[in-house]
Amino acid sequence: MNKLITLVFFLAAFAVNSQDQLDVIDVFRYRIYLDVSDEYDTIVVDEQIYAELRKHVDSFYLDLHSLKAGFGMTVSKVELQSTGRQVPVSYSHTDNKLWIAASDIAVESEFMIEIRFSGIPETGLIIGENKFGQRTFFGDNWPDRAHHWFACVDHPSDKATVSFSVTYPKKYDVVATGNLIKNAYTDDKNTVYYVSDIDLPTKVMVVGIAEFDRKPIYHSNSGLFPMTAWVYEDDSENGFKDMAVAADVVNYFVKMMGPYPFEKLDHVQSTTQFGGMENAGNIFYDENAVTGKEDMEALIAHEVAHQWFGNSASEADWQHIWLSEGFATYFTDLYWESKYGTEAMNERLIGERNRVIKFSREYRHPIVDTTYESLMDLLNPHSYQKGAWVLHMLRNEIGDSAFWKGIRSYYDRYKFSNATSADFQAIVERESKTDLDVFFNQWLKEAGHPMLLINNKSKRKKTVLTIEQVQDSHVFDFDLDVKMIYADGTSEIKTFAISRKKECFELGLEKKITGFKYDPNVKLLFEGVER
């Protein structure tokens, strides 16, 4: 029961709150028992959390949304077992934190907290109707909204295993993180039990409850992990048609990145706020993405790439989100190149470059952004498209062989773990035997991109090419390819190293130049400007 909390306990809790909570507690297993109903939006949750206290403190907290304006959770029970015995526990639930007294918990030993609570989630678990007017329930945790419907350390670096036991009205089907282990039936409700023994961030631990049709999607590795399309019953023909291309996508990524990291891969039509959400092993796609026109391929590729980058190898903190979103964006480009050719990929890259240029006029921040006001602010073209361009320029900087060695070594080192941008840089430098400090500093830690004012003047048999960086930010160091088109119909590409604000190059050429094309092979993130 909730015992009387003393002033000393409140002060201790406040003191710990000023520290990094990740240094205090390490959760390694969640067991979540969820009960949903058609009669009301209130959910009932019993939860067991297995964790370790990393250092002695008087109290620690778990993230759990507290009751406000009719939304949030009301805690009715907290029990604690430590060193094999049940110990008294004091707790307080306020300001979206469940504070738990820790004085009776041994440091560096496993303990278990059992919590019971109920309420209506404000977000995180989206309860509503799909486009067919049917009731649905979908986990929608990104970035840190899992705590709206289960207690957790809601941060990507505190990974844990998870199981979901979901009790629900009989008419529904349930998809969830992990493998389906068993079903149970009563007169009015069913219960399913899903288990994942793979360490995951809370942002990708979910359930989906709706009236689904299902169909297997066969692929080259079906013997190792199953893949299934889950589509609303009224949209099944369109959904199965649109999602069939996932076989091509998965085959490519397994070939290029290595074994698929999770137990299964479900592609799920859903009613949430994102166009696609890469939940581990069960990707949720916006219900309106299903059209029957077979135009989900790029969306599917992006979310499947996340299974390796973002879900398995995860960012250590939010400012490194490009390690998830930039990677998924560029690996979609690479998939496009493998299937449709380099020109098709370049069309995508040009579109992504244009988005970065346009967005940078409104938001002057670097990719590794530590000054964001809201985590949702990080879902922007810097994290996605500019992050993809960093990888594209890196590939051109060090070559295909070193690039792929670096990518695979990075993934192998940090799969089922967490990494920073510096960790990725260190791996790539080792594999390429190249000092990339200037490259990563200017593209990740500085705002902006090269804005180039380019002029050429011909005099006698010489042409002077002037390249001036006119951006307000620092001066970039890069190579610029220039295609020179001659009067006789021939052409050639020359590469110019740019490291100063203004560079002049004298072209002592016998052939008459009739035109220039800058960055003809789409290798550089830059903006051409005129005066």
N, C-alpha and C positions, 0 to 999 in steps of 0.2 A: 504494500500500500504506500501511497505518497506520504512520507513522514514530514513532520514539521522541520523546515529548513532554518537554520540559525543564521544570524547576521555574519558570523565568521565564514560560513559556507558560501554565502553570496559574495563576500569580498574575495575569497579564494577563487571563485569562478570568474570574477571580473579580472583578476590578475592573470589567470591562464589565458583568458580571451585575448590578451595583448600579445601572446606568443603565437608562433606558428603551430597550429593544432596538429599538423602532420608529424611534428616531432614528438608528440605526446602519446598518440595512439596509432596502432597499426591493425586495421581490420583485415582478416584473411578469409572470412566466410560469412555470407548472409543466407539465412533460411527464412523465406517470406511466405506466409500463409495468408492469401487474399480471398476475401469473400465479397462478391458483387451481386446486385439484385436488379430486377426490372422495376420494382416498386418505388425505389428511391435512389438517389445518387450517392448516398452514404456508403463508404466502403468500411469493412472491418478487417483489421490486420493483426495477426499475431506474428511476431518476428523474433528470431534468435540470431544474435550477432556474436561471432567468435573473434576475439581480438587479443592483442598483447599491449600492455602498458610499457612504453619505451623508457619512461623515467618517472621518478616519484613526483606526484602532484597531489593536491588535495581533491581535485575534481577535473573532469574533462567533459567535453560535450560531443553529442552526435547532432547532425543536421536533421531537423524534423519541423516542418512548417506548423506553427502554432495557430490557434483559432483566432480569426479576425473577420468580422463582417460576414459571418456565416460559413466561411471557408477555412479549411485547415483541420488539424487533428487534435483530438482530446485524448490524452494518455490516461488509461485506467489501471495499468499495472506495469511495474518495473521490478524485475527480480534479477539477482546477480549470483553467479556461481564462480568461485575462484578457488584454485588448488583443491578441486574435488568436493567442495562444500558450499552450501548456500550461505551467503553472508548478508547481514543487514545492509540496506542501501537507501540513501536519501537522494532525492532527485527534484529538479525544478524544470519546468517547460515554459520558456518565455523567449520572445524575440527570435523565434524559429530555431532555437537551440534546446536540446534536451540535456541539461547539465546533470551529471551523475557523480556522486561522491566516490573518491578513489582511495581513501586512506586505508581501506581493508584489502586492496588489490596488490598482490605481489608484483614487483617490477620484473619484466622479462619472463613472465609465465602466462599461459593461456587462461583467459576467463571468458565467460559467456553471459551475455545480457539477454534476458527475455522481456519483451515489451508487448503490451496490448494497447491498441489505440483504434479510434474510428473517427470518421469525419468525411467531408466532401472536399476532394482536391480542387484547389483553385486552378491548377495547371499540373503538368507532369504526367498525370494519368488523365487523358482527355475523355470525358464521358459526354456523349452526344448522339447525333444522328448522322448517318452517311447520306449521300446524295439521293438515295432511294428511300429515305425516310425511315431507315432501320437503325435501331439503337446499337451503338458500338462503344468499346472501351479500348483505348490505345495508350501505351506508355510513350511518352514524348519528353525524354529527360534532358536533352541538350539545352544549355551547357551544364547547368547545376540545378535542374528542376526535379531530380529524382526524389529529393527530400520532401517534396509535396505529397508523396504517397508511400514512401517507406523511409525509416530512419537509417542514416548512413553517414559516412564521411564523403561528402559530395564534391570530390576533387579527382581529376584524372590520374593523379600519381598514387593514390591509395587503392591499388587493385586488389580484388578479392574474387573468390569463387561465389557462385550464387545458385540457389534452387528456388523455384516458384511452385507452390501448391495453390491452385486456383479453383475455387468453388463457385459455380455459375449456373444460371438457368439452362435447362436442357437443350433449348433450341440453338445454342451457340456452339461455335468451335473455338478452340484456344490455341494460339501459337505463342511460344515464349522462348527465351534464351535457354540453350542447352538441348539435351535429348529428352524426348518423352519417355518416362520410365514406367508409369502406370496410370490407369484410370480407375475411378471408383464411382458407383452410381447409387443414388437414393431415389425416392419417388418423385421428387421435384427438382433435384439438382444433381449435377455431375461434378466430379473433382478430377483434375489432371495434375500430374507431378512431373515437372521438368527440372533437370539437373545439369549444370555445367561445372566441371572440375578445372576449368581454365581461368586463370586470373584475368579479370576484366575491370575497366573503369566503370563507375556507376552510370555514366552517361549513355552506355549502350546495353544496360540490363533492362529488358522490357517484357511486357506481355501484350498480346493483341486478342481481343474478344469480339467476335462478330459472326454473322452467318456467312460462311465461306464455302466455296467449292475448291477442291485441290486437284492438282495434276503434277506428276513427276516431270522434271526436266532432265533428260539424260545427257551426259557429257563424258569426256574422256576419262574422268576420274570418279565416275559414279560408284565404282567398287570401294572407294576410300571414303567418300562422303556423299550423302544424298542431297539433291536439290529439288525444291518443290515450289510451284506457283500456288499462292493462296489468293483467291479472287472472290469478290462479292458474287453471290449467286446470280444476281441480275446482270452481271458484267462478265460472266465466266468466259464466254467465247472470245470477247475482245481481249481480256486479260491473258488468257493462255496463248493467244496469238502474239501479243506484244512482248511477253516475257520469254518466249522461246529462244530469243537471241542470247539470253544469259549463258547458254552453253558455249557459244563462241567466246564470250567475254571471259568466262572462268577458265576455259582451255588456254587462252593467251596468258592470263596472269599466273597460272600455275607453272606454265612453261618458263616465263621470264623471272618470276620471283621465288618460286619454290613451293613446297607443299602448302595447301590451304590450311589455315591455322585452327579452324573450329570444327565442331562436331557435324555440322550440317550447314546448308545455306537455303533459307526460305526467302522467297520474293513475295511480299505481302502488300496487297492493295489496302490503303488505310485512310483514316480521316484524322489528320493532325495538321500542324501548322507549316511543316516543311515540304518542299517538293520531293525530297528523298531524305531518309535518315538511315545511316549505316549500322544500325543496331547489330551487335555481334551475332552472326549466324542467322539473323532474320531481319532483312532490310525492309523498311516501311516506305512505300511510295505513295505520294498523294493520289487520292482516288481519281482525280481528273487527268492524271498522266496516262491512265488507261483509256485508249481510244479505238483500238483495233487497227490503227494506221501504221503500226510497227515503227513508231518513232520514239521509243524509249531507250534506244541503244546507248546513247551517250550518258543518259541518266543512270542506267544500269551499270555501265562501265565505271562511272565515278564512284558509285556506292560499293561496288565489288572491290575496287582498288583499296577502299578504306578498310577492308577486312585485314589487309596486311599493314597498312599505314593509317594509324589512328586508333584502330581497335586492338591490334596485337602490339605493334611498336607505336606507343602513344607518346604524345607530348608530355613533358614533365610539369609544365605549367601553361596557363592559358596563352601567354604572349608568344609561345612557340607553336601556335595552332597551324602555321603554314606547313609544319611537318606532317600534318594530317590533310588539310584542305588543299594546299599547294601541290602536295604529292598526288592526291586523288585527281586533281585537275590535269596535271601533266601526264599521268599515266593513262588517263582517258585519251589525251592527244597521241600518246605512243601507241595505244591500241588502235586508234584511228589510222595512224601511219601504217601499221602492220596490215590492216585490212583494206584500206582504200588508197594508200600511197602517200608520198611526201607532200605533194601539192595539196591534197585534202587536209593533211595535218597543218600545213602552213596557213591555209585559210582559217582554221581554228585559231592558230597563234596570232594572226593579224587581228582577228576579232577580240581576242583576249588582251592584246596590246592596247587596242583602242579603248577598252573598258578601263584599263589601268590609267591611261592618260586622262580620260574624262574624270575619273574618280579622284585622282590626285589633285585636281584643281579645287576640290571641295574639302579634302581631308589630307592635310600635310603631316603624315606620320610614317615612320618606318614600318617594315613588315614585322619585326620584333618590337611590338608596341607595348610599352609598359605604362602608358598614360591614358588608356581607354577609360571611359566613364562607366560603361556597361559591357558585360561579356558579349552581349548580342552585337555590340559595335564591331567586334572582331570578325563577324561574318560579312566581309567586305572584299572588294577586288584585290586588295593588298594581300590578304591571306590566301585567296584562291588564285586569281589570274597572275598577279605579280609573283607569287610563290612558284607558280608553274613556270613562269619565265626565268626565274632564278635557276631552276633545274635545267631548263633548255639551254641557257647560256653556259651553265656548268658543263653540260654535255659537250658543247662546242669548244669550251676552254680546254678540257682535258682529254677529249676523244671518247668514242663509243666504248672501247674496251675498258678503260679506266673508270668511266662513268658507271657501267653495269657492275664492275667489280665493287665499286664503292657502295652502290645501292644494295647489292646482295649482302655485302659484309655488314653494312649498317643494320639491315633487317635481321640478319642472323644474330648480331650482337644484342639487339634491343627488342627482339620479339618477346611478347608477354611481359614487357617491362616498359620503362619510360626513358625518354631522351630529351636533351636540349638541342638547340641549334649548334652549340659548340661541340656537342658529342658527334653530330652528323659531320661537321667540318673536319674534326679530327680523323674520323674514319676515311673520308674521301681524300684527305691529304696523305694519309698513310698508303692508301691503295694507288693513288696517282703519283706519289713521290713528288708532290708539288706544294709549294707554299701558297695557300689560297687566302691568306689573311686579308689582303687588299680586296679581293673579290667578295668575300663574305661580308666584310665590314661595310663596303659601299652599297651593296645590294640589300642587305638585311637590316643593318643598324642605322643607316642614313635614310632620310626621307627623299622622295623625288626620283628623277631619272634624267638622263642626258636630254637636254633640249638643244638641238643643233641648228645653227644658222650656217648653211653651206653655200659658198659662192665659188664660181670658177671663171677665170678670165684668161683669154687666149691672147698671146702676143708673139708675133713671128711664129717660130716653130715650137713654142713652149706654152703650156697651159699651167696656171697656178691654181691649185685647189686649196681653198681656205675653209677650215672647219672650226667653228667657234661655239663653245658651250655657253649658253646664255641663261641657264637656270639659276635661280637665286640660291640654291643649295650648293654643296661642295662640288669640286671638280671631280668628274669620274675618270677612271682609267679603263680603257677598253680598246678593242680592235673594231674597225669599221670596214666592211667590204664595200668596194665601189666597182660597179660594172661600167666599163667605158665602151661606148658604142661608136664604131668608126664609120667613116664615109663609104668605105668599100663593102659594108654589110657585115663585117666581122666584129667581134667583141672580145673582151677579156676582163677578168676580175682581179683587182689588186686589193691587198689588205693594208690598211694604214693604222699604225699604233697611235692612239690618242691618249695623252696623259696630262695635257696642259689646257688652260682655258681657251687658248687660240693656237691652232697649228696651221702652218702653210707648207704645202707640198708642191714642188716644181716637177711637172711631168714633161720631161724632154722626149717627146714622142714624134716620130716622123709621120705617122698617120694622122689624118685630120679627125678630131673628135667631134661627133655630131650630137652626142647626148651622154648623160650619166644616169645610172640607177643605183640608188644607195640602199645597202643591205638587201641585195637581190634574192638571197637565199633565206631571208627571215631568221637572222641569228641574234639580233640585238634589240633590246627594249630601249627605244628612244622615240623622241618626238621631233619631227622636222618643223621648223618655224621660219617665218618670213618677216622682214622688216618693211 
